[in-house]
Amino acid sequence: MNAINDSLRTLACGLGALAITAVLSWSFVQSTSAAPGAAPTARVAKLTIQQRHVWFGQSQPAVLVD
């Protein structure tokens, strides 16, 4: 009987999580979609690359001061 209760609780939590995920996903899609009748605009991603040093941490060696 305890195993059945655990299984039903797990199933209910899983279905709840799926329902929440579906509602949030649909809300996101609706909020980011284009308005009806709006002209489609081309979106271009801009990629910038910053120079990184080969090692991690400080870019200059530490200096010890007496």
PyMOL commands that set and color helices and strands:
alter all, ss='L'
color gray80, all
select helices_A, chain A and resi 2-32
alter helices_A, ss='H'
color red, helices_A
deselect
rebuild
show_as cartoon
